[in-house]
Amino acid sequence: MVEIIPIALGGSLFSRKEVKDLDIWRSEIIDLLSNYENNEKKFIIIIGGGHLARKEIGVAIDSGVNDKFELDLIGIRCTRKNAFNFMKMFEDHNISVNKEIPESIEDAIELLNSNDLVVMGGTSPGQTTDAVAIKIGIRLGVKRVFVATNVSHIFSEDPKINKNAKKIKSISLKELGILSGVGSVIEPGASFAVDPVGVSSAINSNLPLVILNGHDVDNLRKAINGEEFIGTNVFGD
């Protein structure tokens, strides 16, 4: 039976590396996703807005846009632009991939019927692409959802504020809900270790998560294959 692997891939992974390193990362990601034999796994990759979204939202705010809905739409367009660029990386490789970016969870799931890889961005205001990945995981009944970002773990506190914040290797969904601020309002362009809207959905469906640094593709491979990995395992009840 084919296993579906949803991965929320942070948009920050596309903008915070030297060009040479970015080329290496792209090559490793292509290799990872293109080389599962006999259709043993299919992937649905949900791409974040990252630096591009924060930049475009900042420009809009500076020009006088202050409606959160409109700002969210700008962010979503940026996620879809990142997704399109990511999708194009696979055109000449040994994997079937969608040709257009789906704009809904339903459309993305439908595309899995005819593709081994589906790439998408955001869907609607008020949630990040983490939440989209988790909601897809719930719809498909997957074992876990992977959140590949630019940090290696969930931390006890924000490491940008407290350099002594501790890495957490294992945590329950409910504990993650407390740390991520489930119930908080998401501001356009905001950045979380994991989107609280998504965490809330994962808690309600008891869906385990894996949080890791997406720059380390070999480590991501280990996590996907069920091997020991560097990151945070978020377990259910």
N, C-alpha and C positions, 0 to 999 in steps of 0.2 A: 504493500500500500504506500502511495506517495505521501510523504510528510510535507506539510506546508510550513515554511519558515517566515514569519513576519519580522522585519527588521526596521526599526525607526532609526534612520541614519541622519545624524545631526548636520545641519547646514554648515556649521562651523568647520567641519572636516574639509570643506572645499576652499577655505579662505585663510587659514592660519598656518600654512606651510610654505616653505620655499618651493619654487616652481619645480626644481629637480626632485625634491621629496614627493611633491604632489604627483608627478609622473610615475614614480615608483609605486605610490599608494594605488593609483588608478590601475596599474598593471597587476598588482596583487589582488585587488578586488575583482577584476575581470577574471583572473585565474581561479579565484575562490568560487565564484558563482557559475562559472562555465564548465566546471570539471566534475560534477556529480553524475556518475554513470547510471544508465538504465532508468532515468527519471525517478531516482530514489528520493529526491527532494525538489520541491518547487519553492521559489522565493517571491515574496512581495515586499518591495523596498519602498518605504515612505520617507521622502526626503524633506528635511527642514529648511527653513529660510535663512538661518544663520546671519552672517555679516551683511549679506545683500538685503535681507528683510529689514534689519535694524537701520541700515543706511537709508533705504527708500522711505521707511516710516519716519525717520528723522527729518528727511527733506520735506516730506508732506506736512509734518508738524510745523516746521519752520516757515512753510508757505501759508499757514493758517488753518490747515485741516485739523479738527479736534474731535470729530465724531469717531468713536471707537469702532463702530461697524465698518466705516470706510477705511480706517487704518488697518483693521484686520484683513479686509479684502486686498489691500496692497501687500500685506504679508503673505497671503495665500498665493497671489500671483507670483511672488518671488520664490515660494516653495515649488511652484509648478515650473518655473524657469530653471531652477536647479535640477528638478527631476528630469526635464527634457534633456538637459546637457548630460546628465548621468546616463539616461537611456541611450543616447547616441553613442556612448562609449562601446556598446555591445553589438552594434550593427553588423560588424564584420567578424563576429566570433561565434563559437559553437554553442549558441544558446538561443532559443526562440524568445523574443521580447516584444512587448507591445509597441505599436508605432505612434500612438497618440496617448497623451496623458489623461487618464480617467479623472473625472471631477467628483465622483461619489464612491462610497464604499461598495455599493452594489455593482457599479460598472467595473471596478477593479477586480472583484471576486469573479465576475463573469469572464474577464479576460484570462483568468487562471485556467480556464477550460482549454484554451488554445495556445498558451504560452508557458514556458518554464520559469520565466522571470517577468514580473509585472512591476513597473516603476510608477510612482505617483507622488503628488505633493499633498497639500492640505485640501480640505473639503468645504468647511464652513466656519464662520467666525465664532470666537469664544472657546476655541480649543487648539492645541498645537498638534503637530504631526505625531507626537508620542501618543496622544489620545486616539488618533485615527488608527495607528498601528494596533493599539490595545483593543479597540472596538472591532477591528478586522479579526484579530485573534479570537475574540469571544464568538463572533459570528461563525468562524471556521472550526471552533472547538480545538484549537491547537494546544500543545503541551505547555508552551511558554512563548513569551514575546521578548525579543532582543532589543535593547535600547543602546545603540552605539553612538556615543557622544564624544566630547573632547576631555572627559575626565575618566579616571580609572575606576572609581568606586562612588558609591553613596558615602557622604561624610557625615560625621556627627553634627557638624556646623558648617557654615559656608567657609571653605578654605581661603577664599579671597579676603574674608574679614578676619578670620582667626587661623593663623598659620599652624596652630597646634591642633586643629580639627583632626579627628581620628578617622581613618578609613574603616568602613564597615564591610566585612566580607559576607555576612549573612544577616538578613533582617526579615521580619514578617511583613506582609502587605499592610497590616494595620499600623505597625510601627513606621513604615514608610509613609503612610498617610499622614501621620502626625508631623514627620519631618518635612514633608513636601507641602504642607499647608492645605490639605483637602478642605474644600469649602471656600478657599480664597478666590477673589476675583482676579482673572488673568488680564493684565494690561497688554495692549498690542506691542509685539516685539519683545515681550518679557522672556527671560531665560530661567529654566528650572533644571535641577538634576533630572527630574521626571515631572511632567505636567500633572498637577493635582487633579484635573478633570479625568485624565487617563488612569491615574492611581485609584481614584474613586470607582471607576468602572471595573478595574482589576479586582478591587476589594469585593465589590458586589458579586462578581463572577468567580472569585477565588482563582484567578489566573496568575500563575507564577511569572516573574520577570527576571531578566538577566540584564544587568547594567555594566557596561565596560567601555573602554576607550577604543573608539573605532579606528584610530590611527594604526593600531597593532592588528593587522589583518590575520596573522598567524594565530594570535590569541582568540580572535573572533572565530576562526576555523575550529579551534579546540572546543570553544563553548558550544558551537553548533553541533559538533560531533559527540557531545556529552563527556568530553575529557576535562581534566582539571584546568581551570583558567584563572586569570587575574581579573578580578572584578567583584561585583556584589550579586549574590544570589538572593532573590526576593521570593520567599516561599509563602504558600497559602496555609490555610488551617489544616 
